[in-house]
Each structure stands twice: as structure tokens, then as C-alpha cells.
Amino acid sequence: MRKSDLQKAPDEALIKASARGDQKAFAALVERYADTVYKFSFKVCRDKEKADETLQDTLINVYRKLDSFDGKSKFSTWLYTIVANNCLMKRRRTRARELTESLETYDAPQHPRGGQNAHNVAHTGSTPADILLHKELQSVLQEAITRLPVEYRAVFVLRDVEGKSTPETATILNLSVEATKSRLRRARAFLRDHLEPYVASEGRHP
């Protein structure tokens, strides 16, 4: 098959050909998804070197396991699962779990009257992803995301940055839907807590 034909071929055709050992088909598949894999790796790992390593590890995993892809989920979902697993394994090898443990019991403080959230950002109905639209707060949010434990960061990135649904996020991370919702809620609360001073100061400007 010519290169132009490979570029136009659907994923299913490239996957089947690659599983049969067609190197050109696999190269076309890599070319199609390498950028997506790298960008997601960087968003979760928050480190260029680790993102590069994750990209390479993911491509190796895909090559070795391609014949196990059953087509029941989208190929991109399967890829996200491999990337997330690689990022999680790297994190577990290099960082302690203190912050993760603290987040297991973390909840945003409640206002004593009417149960309203005490954080100003919550009053606006904004999520941390919405704040990305405010350029002056982008660097602050990015730094806060980096401080999230990778297990929570992966959920936040998939749901609020990549726009994946809760069920798809749960599938990618091998979590229950309820666990996914819980981690997302805590991740958002953690980020709001860290962003509140900046959002509050913005609200005081004339």
C-alpha cells in the first residue's frame, strides 16, 4: 500500500495490518497518533523528559500489544489507557504518596450559613478549566495542576482538559464511575483552594 493510501486508511485497517507485522502500516499509525500521545503525556506527567519517555514506552507497548486490541472501545481510548498507566507507574516510582493520602479526606470548606462553598471561585460557577480562559491566571493554574497527585491529575486532565466523559475517563483509568467522580471533585476542590487568593484579588479590582 502506498504512503498516500496509508494516510487515508481508517484506523481499523492500519491496526489489522500492523498486527500482521506490516511495518509501514504501524509507522502510519504512529504518525497519526504520536502528537496526541505526547500532548496527553505532557499534560499528565508535567515534565518534558517524562513525556518523551512515556511516548516511547507507549509506542513500544502498542507494538507489543496491538494484537490484543479487541475494538470494543475506540483506539484512542485504548491509547489513553496505556499513556495513563505509563505516567502512573513513573510517578509511583519517583514520588511519595503523602499528598494523595491527604486528598483522600480533602473536601472544600463549607460556609457556616446555607452550606455555600467558602471559595470565591465557586460563587462564579467556574471550574479550574474555565479559569484557563483568563490568561493572567494560566501560569498559576498550571503550577497548581502540577501539585496534584498524578492519580487526580489524570482524572482532571481527561475530564476538564481533554473533555472526555466520566464513563470514558473511568474506562481509561480502570476506575469505577463513582471513584472517577470523587477524584474529579477533590481535584477541582484542591485547585480552587489554591486559586482562590488570585481569583479573590481579581474580584477586588475596580
Summary of the structure (lengths in Angstrom):
residues: 206
radius of gyration: 19.8
end to end distance: 63.8
largest distance: 68.5
contacts: 579
relative contact order: 0.10
helix: 74%
strand: 1%
